[in-house]
Amino acid sequence: MLHAQRLFLIAVTLLVCTTASAADLPIPNPPSLGAKSYILVDYNSGQVLAAKNPDQQVEPASVTKLMTCYIIFDEIDKGNLKPSDLVTVSKKAWEMKGSQMFLKVGDKVSVDKLLHGLITASGNDAAVALAEYVAGTTSTFSDYMNQYGKQLGMSNSHFMDVNGLPHPDHYMSARDIATLYAAIVRDFPKLYDQYFHEKKFAYNGIQQYNRNTLLWSDKRVDGGKTGHTESAGFNLVASAKDQGMRVISVVTGTNSENGRKSQCEALISYGFRFFDDGKLFDAGKEISQVRVWKGDANQVPVVAHGPIYVAYPRGKRDSLSTSAELPGHLSAPVKEGERLGTLAIKYNDKTLKEEPLYAGQSIGKGGYVSQLIDEVLMMFQ
């Protein structure tokens, strides 16, 4: 149990803070972009490297289909459907306007082909066909989308359809788009690799090209999703990898296809040029210890729930330091997984990231004698 009045800072000695030198130059500001909103996120650490209006609610247009895709991937992962399943195309799917896979009423099309049509060709008809196959109706599927959004922590998103057609109650934010994209990469890596790298897709004798033209011009980019309506402008989310570092770049409301491409790429280049990322602690690695009073053990290991990554100024890993805010007084019992404090990761005097810390094991109450001894010792603390 935390006692705020007795909290203190415990220096974690695995990293050493060095004195800032003249070489520790400040990182330049991100490029000035005309997008309505944007965000650049380091995938491994989750840190925001650049942003403008990241929580502003905007029209996502076809970027919406990322949530449609996430749910289909999840259904496949859970075994509720298979890529080989055949979907019968409904009249509603066939009637969809805008970008299409060019389905026909009564066609029996595999989930696999519909996913390619959804992701590569951005087919509104493919999205409807998949949604109806999973949920019966697109309205029920939209409710499903909102439930998933809440689970993923997308606090500035609301879905009214599976395609992103203009509607006052249909919106996302740049931060939520990046969160959703990162979740696809993290939760379904094999499916992501299978579907998001494709540059072209053909169905019914019609070949279409991925609207994310960064796939051709920037070898670092391994996937993304575009969106456009007259009211939304031109949106783009793209993921790029370079030497083990992945960034996710989102721009919304740009004024042209070239605009969204160049602005999205400018953010990607900024991230790779001025930042590195790395793992500081493995999952379950003991980061510190806390003295436990009146317990069957007198120390509890302190851990994080997963590996800890941090993004930092390029080439400056040796200038990082860590410190843990942990309770100065902790009495048994302590439950494994109980929140104990926070790890701060700093570059010079700037906090780059904070991670919650937890008890690495359970500590039960000690025997009568040991409790009595600790009771006396605590008087002198």
C-alpha positions as CSV (number, residue, x, y, z in Angstrom):
1,M,0.0,0.0,0.0
2,L,1.4,3.4,-1.0
3,H,1.8,6.1,1.7
4,A,2.2,9.3,-0.3
5,Q,3.7,11.2,2.6
6,R,6.5,8.7,2.8
7,L,7.3,8.3,-0.9
8,F,10.9,8.8,-1.9
9,L,13.0,8.5,-5.0
10,I,15.1,5.4,-5.4
11,A,17.8,5.7,-8.0
12,V,17.9,2.7,-10.3
13,T,21.6,1.9,-10.9
14,L,21.4,0.0,-14.1
15,L,21.7,3.2,-16.1
16,V,24.0,6.1,-15.3
17,C,23.2,9.7,-16.0
18,T,26.2,11.6,-17.5
19,T,26.7,15.3,-17.4
20,A,25.3,17.2,-20.3
21,S,27.9,18.3,-22.7
22,A,28.1,20.8,-25.6
23,A,27.3,17.9,-27.9
24,D,23.8,17.4,-26.3
25,L,22.2,19.7,-28.8
26,P,18.4,20.2,-28.6
27,I,16.3,18.3,-31.1
28,P,15.0,20.5,-33.8
29,N,11.2,21.2,-33.8
30,P,9.2,18.9,-36.1
31,P,8.5,20.2,-39.6
32,S,5.7,22.7,-40.0
33,L,2.9,21.0,-41.8
34,G,-0.4,22.1,-43.2
35,A,-2.4,19.1,-42.0
36,K,-5.4,19.7,-39.8
37,S,-3.9,17.3,-37.3
38,Y,-0.9,14.9,-37.1
39,I,1.0,12.7,-34.8
40,L,4.2,10.7,-35.0
41,V,4.5,7.8,-32.6
42,D,7.4,5.5,-31.8
43,Y,5.8,2.0,-32.0
44,N,8.0,0.2,-29.4
45,S,7.8,2.8,-26.6
46,G,4.5,4.4,-27.5
47,Q,6.0,7.8,-27.1
48,V,4.8,10.7,-29.2
49,L,7.7,12.3,-31.1
50,A,5.7,15.0,-32.8
51,A,2.1,16.2,-32.8
52,K,-0.4,18.9,-33.8
53,N,-4.0,18.7,-32.5
54,P,-3.6,15.0,-31.9
55,D,-6.9,14.6,-30.0
56,Q,-9.0,16.8,-32.3
57,Q,-12.0,14.9,-33.7
58,V,-11.8,14.7,-37.4
59,E,-13.5,12.9,-40.3
60,P,-11.4,9.7,-40.9
61,A,-13.0,8.8,-44.2
62,S,-11.7,5.4,-45.3
63,V,-9.1,5.2,-42.5
64,T,-12.2,3.9,-40.7
65,K,-11.6,0.6,-42.5
66,L,-8.7,0.0,-40.1
67,M,-11.2,-0.8,-37.4
68,T,-13.2,-3.0,-39.8
69,C,-9.9,-4.8,-40.5
70,Y,-9.0,-5.1,-36.8
71,I,-12.2,-6.9,-36.0
72,I,-11.9,-9.3,-38.9
73,F,-8.3,-10.1,-37.9
74,D,-9.5,-10.7,-34.4
75,E,-12.3,-13.0,-35.6
76,I,-9.7,-15.0,-37.6
77,D,-7.3,-15.0,-34.6
78,K,-10.0,-16.4,-32.4
79,G,-11.0,-19.1,-34.9
80,N,-14.4,-17.7,-35.5
81,L,-13.8,-17.4,-39.3
82,K,-11.1,-18.5,-41.7
83,P,-9.6,-16.7,-44.7
84,S,-11.0,-19.5,-46.9
85,D,-14.6,-18.9,-45.8
86,L,-16.8,-17.9,-48.7
87,V,-19.0,-14.8,-48.3
88,T,-22.1,-14.3,-50.5
89,V,-22.2,-10.7,-51.7
90,S,-25.4,-8.9,-50.8
91,K,-27.2,-6.2,-52.8
92,K,-26.3,-3.6,-50.2
93,A,-22.6,-4.4,-50.7
94,W,-22.9,-4.3,-54.4
95,E,-24.7,-0.9,-54.3
96,M,-21.9,0.8,-52.3
97,K,-20.5,3.9,-54.1
98,G,-17.0,5.3,-53.9
99,S,-13.9,3.1,-53.9
100,Q,-14.8,-0.5,-54.8
101,M,-13.5,-4.0,-55.2
102,F,-16.2,-4.3,-57.9
103,L,-18.2,-7.2,-56.3
104,K,-21.4,-8.5,-57.9
105,V,-24.6,-9.6,-56.2
106,G,-24.4,-13.3,-55.4
107,D,-20.6,-13.6,-55.8
108,K,-19.1,-16.0,-53.4
109,V,-15.8,-14.4,-52.4
110,S,-13.3,-15.6,-49.8
111,V,-12.6,-13.6,-46.7
112,D,-9.0,-13.6,-47.9
113,K,-9.8,-11.8,-51.1
114,L,-12.2,-9.5,-49.3
115,L,-9.4,-8.5,-46.9
116,H,-7.2,-7.6,-49.9
117,G,-10.1,-5.7,-51.4
118,L,-10.6,-3.8,-48.1
119,I,-7.0,-3.0,-47.4
120,T,-5.3,-2.6,-50.8
121,A,-8.3,-1.4,-52.9
122,S,-10.1,0.3,-50.0
123,G,-13.3,-1.3,-51.2
124,N,-16.5,0.0,-49.6
125,D,-18.2,-3.1,-51.0
126,A,-15.7,-5.4,-49.4
127,A,-16.1,-3.7,-46.0
128,V,-19.9,-4.2,-46.1
129,A,-19.6,-7.8,-47.2
130,L,-17.2,-8.6,-44.4
131,A,-19.3,-6.7,-41.8
132,E,-22.5,-8.5,-42.8
133,Y,-20.7,-11.9,-42.7
134,V,-19.5,-11.3,-39.1
135,A,-22.4,-9.4,-37.6
136,G,-25.4,-9.8,-39.9
137,T,-25.9,-6.1,-40.5
138,T,-23.5,-3.1,-40.8
139,S,-25.3,-1.3,-38.0
140,T,-24.6,-4.2,-35.6
141,F,-21.0,-4.3,-36.8
142,S,-20.7,-0.5,-36.2
143,D,-21.8,-1.2,-32.5
144,Y,-19.0,-3.8,-32.4
145,M,-16.5,-1.2,-33.7
146,N,-17.4,1.2,-30.9
147,Q,-17.0,-1.6,-28.3
148,Y,-13.5,-2.4,-29.7
149,G,-12.6,1.3,-29.8
150,K,-13.3,1.5,-26.0
151,Q,-11.3,-1.6,-25.3
152,L,-8.3,-0.1,-27.2
153,G,-8.6,3.2,-25.4
154,M,-9.7,5.2,-28.4
155,S,-11.4,8.0,-26.4
156,N,-11.9,10.4,-29.4
157,S,-13.5,8.0,-31.8
158,H,-17.0,7.0,-32.7
159,F,-18.2,4.9,-35.6
160,M,-21.5,5.1,-37.5
161,D,-20.6,2.8,-40.4
162,V,-17.8,0.5,-41.7
163,N,-16.5,2.7,-44.4
164,G,-16.2,6.2,-43.0
165,L,-18.8,8.0,-45.1
166,P,-19.4,11.6,-43.9
167,H,-21.6,11.7,-40.7
168,P,-21.5,14.2,-37.8
169,D,-21.3,11.4,-35.3
170,H,-18.5,9.5,-37.1
171,Y,-15.1,10.7,-36.1
172,M,-11.6,9.7,-35.0
173,S,-8.5,11.6,-33.8
174,A,-4.9,11.3,-35.1
175,R,-3.9,9.8,-31.8
176,D,-6.7,7.2,-32.0
177,I,-5.7,6.3,-35.6
178,A,-2.1,5.7,-34.5
179,T,-3.3,3.7,-31.5
180,L,-5.5,1.5,-33.7
181,Y,-2.7,1.0,-36.3
182,A,-0.2,0.0,-33.6
183,A,-2.7,-2.5,-32.2
184,I,-3.1,-4.2,-35.6
185,V,0.7,-4.5,-35.9
186,R,1.1,-5.7,-32.3
187,D,-1.9,-8.0,-32.0
188,F,-1.8,-9.6,-35.4
189,P,1.7,-9.5,-36.8
190,K,1.4,-12.4,-39.2
191,L,-1.9,-11.1,-40.7
192,Y,-0.4,-7.6,-40.9
193,D,2.5,-8.9,-42.9
194,Q,0.2,-10.9,-45.1
195,Y,-2.1,-8.0,-46.1
196,F,-0.7,-4.6,-45.5
197,H,2.4,-4.8,-47.8
198,E,0.6,-5.4,-51.1
199,K,0.9,-2.7,-53.7
200,K,-1.8,-4.0,-56.1
201,F,-4.8,-6.3,-56.1
202,A,-6.9,-7.7,-58.9
203,Y,-10.5,-9.0,-58.8
204,N,-13.1,-9.6,-61.5
205,G,-10.5,-8.7,-64.1
206,I,-9.8,-5.2,-62.6
207,Q,-6.4,-4.5,-61.2
208,Q,-6.1,-1.7,-58.6
209,Y,-3.2,-0.1,-56.9
210,N,-2.7,0.7,-53.3
211,R,-3.4,4.4,-52.7
212,N,-0.6,4.6,-50.1
213,T,2.0,5.5,-52.7
214,L,4.7,5.7,-50.0
215,L,4.9,1.9,-50.5
216,W,6.6,2.6,-53.9
217,S,8.7,5.7,-53.0
218,D,10.0,4.9,-49.5
219,K,11.4,1.5,-48.8
220,R,11.1,2.1,-45.1
221,V,7.2,2.1,-45.3
222,D,5.6,-1.3,-44.9
223,G,1.9,-0.4,-44.8
224,G,-0.7,2.1,-44.1
225,K,-4.2,3.3,-45.0
226,T,-5.5,6.3,-46.9
227,G,-8.9,8.2,-46.7
228,H,-10.5,10.9,-48.6
229,T,-13.8,12.7,-48.9
230,E,-14.5,16.3,-49.9
231,S,-15.3,17.3,-46.3
232,A,-12.5,15.3,-44.7
233,G,-9.7,16.2,-47.0
234,F,-6.9,13.8,-47.6
235,N,-5.8,11.5,-44.7
236,L,-3.0,9.0,-44.4
237,V,-1.5,6.7,-41.8
238,A,1.7,5.0,-42.6
239,S,4.1,2.7,-40.7
240,A,7.8,2.6,-41.4
241,K,10.7,0.6,-40.1
242,D,14.4,1.4,-40.1
243,Q,17.1,-0.6,-38.2
244,G,14.6,-2.2,-35.8
245,M,12.8,1.1,-35.0
246,R,9.2,1.5,-36.2
247,V,7.3,4.7,-36.3
248,I,3.6,5.4,-37.1
249,S,2.8,8.6,-38.9
250,V,-0.7,10.1,-39.2
251,V,-1.8,13.2,-41.1
252,T,-5.4,14.3,-41.5
253,G,-7.1,17.0,-43.5
254,T,-4.4,17.8,-46.1
255,N,-5.4,19.4,-49.3
256,S,-4.1,16.8,-51.9
257,E,-2.8,13.3,-52.4
258,N,0.7,14.7,-52.8
259,G,0.2,16.8,-49.7
260,R,-0.7,13.8,-47.5
261,K,2.2,11.8,-48.9
262,S,4.9,14.4,-48.5
263,Q,3.7,15.5,-45.0
264,C,3.4,11.9,-43.7
265,E,6.9,11.1,-45.1
266,A,8.3,14.3,-43.6
267,L,7.3,13.1,-40.1
268,I,8.7,9.7,-40.8
269,S,12.1,11.1,-41.8
270,Y,12.1,13.4,-38.8
271,G,11.6,10.5,-36.5
272,F,14.4,8.4,-37.9
273,R,16.8,11.3,-38.3
274,F,16.6,12.6,-34.7
275,F,15.6,9.6,-32.6
276,D,16.6,6.1,-31.6
277,D,14.7,3.6,-29.5
278,G,15.8,0.7,-27.4
279,K,14.8,-1.7,-24.7
280,L,16.0,-0.8,-21.2
281,F,14.5,-3.7,-19.3
282,D,13.2,-7.1,-20.4
283,A,9.7,-8.3,-19.3
284,G,9.9,-9.5,-15.7
285,K,13.4,-8.0,-15.1
286,E,13.9,-6.9,-11.5
287,I,14.3,-3.1,-11.6
288,S,14.5,-2.5,-7.9
289,Q,13.5,-3.8,-4.5
290,V,11.4,-2.5,-1.7
291,R,11.8,-3.3,2.0
292,V,8.7,-5.2,3.3
293,W,7.9,-5.1,7.0
294,K,6.1,-7.9,9.0
295,G,6.3,-10.3,6.1
296,D,7.6,-13.8,5.5
297,A,10.3,-12.1,3.3
298,N,11.8,-8.7,3.9
299,Q,12.3,-7.6,0.2
300,V,9.9,-7.6,-2.7
301,P,11.2,-7.4,-6.3
302,V,9.9,-4.5,-8.4
303,V,9.1,-5.2,-12.0
304,A,7.2,-3.8,-15.0
305,H,4.4,-5.7,-16.7
306,G,6.3,-6.0,-20.0
307,P,9.6,-5.0,-21.6
308,I,10.4,-1.3,-21.2
309,Y,11.3,0.6,-24.4
310,V,12.2,4.2,-24.7
311,A,12.7,6.6,-27.6
312,Y,15.5,9.1,-27.1
313,P,17.7,11.6,-29.0
314,R,19.7,9.8,-31.5
315,G,23.1,8.6,-30.2
316,K,22.3,9.7,-26.7
317,R,21.6,6.4,-24.9
318,D,24.4,7.0,-22.5
319,S,22.8,10.2,-21.4
320,L,19.7,8.4,-20.1
321,S,18.9,7.9,-16.4
322,T,16.2,6.2,-14.5
323,S,14.7,6.7,-11.1
324,A,11.9,4.8,-9.3
325,E,9.3,6.4,-7.1
326,L,8.5,3.7,-4.6
327,P,7.0,3.5,-1.1
328,G,9.3,4.2,1.8
329,H,7.1,2.1,4.1
330,L,5.5,-1.2,2.9
331,S,3.9,-3.8,5.2
332,A,2.8,-7.3,4.4
333,P,0.8,-8.7,2.9
334,V,1.8,-7.7,-0.6
335,K,0.1,-9.2,-3.6
336,E,2.0,-10.1,-6.8
337,G,1.1,-7.5,-9.5
338,E,0.1,-4.8,-6.9
339,R,1.0,-1.4,-8.2
340,L,3.9,0.0,-6.1
341,G,5.2,3.0,-8.0
342,T,6.5,4.6,-11.1
343,L,9.7,4.4,-13.1
344,A,10.8,7.7,-14.7
345,I,13.2,7.6,-17.7
346,K,15.0,10.9,-18.3
347,Y,17.3,12.5,-20.8
348,N,19.2,15.2,-19.0
349,D,16.5,16.9,-17.0
350,K,13.6,16.0,-19.3
351,T,11.3,13.0,-18.5
352,L,10.9,11.0,-21.7
353,K,8.6,8.3,-20.3
354,E,7.0,7.0,-17.2
355,E,6.2,3.3,-16.6
356,P,4.1,1.8,-13.7
357,L,5.9,-0.6,-11.4
358,Y,4.5,-3.6,-9.7
359,A,5.3,-6.2,-7.1
360,G,7.1,-9.1,-8.7
361,Q,5.9,-11.7,-6.2
362,S,3.5,-12.0,-3.3
363,I,4.7,-11.5,0.3
364,G,2.6,-13.0,3.1
365,K,2.5,-12.0,6.7
366,G,5.4,-13.3,8.8
367,G,5.2,-15.2,12.0
368,Y,4.4,-13.6,15.4
369,V,8.0,-13.3,16.4
370,S,9.2,-11.7,13.1
371,Q,6.3,-9.3,13.2
372,L,7.1,-8.3,16.7
373,I,10.8,-7.7,15.8
374,D,9.8,-5.6,12.8
375,E,7.4,-3.6,15.0
376,V,10.3,-2.7,17.2
377,L,12.6,-1.9,14.3
378,M,10.0,0.3,12.6
379,M,10.2,2.6,15.6
380,F,13.7,3.6,14.7
381,Q,13.0,4.2,11.0
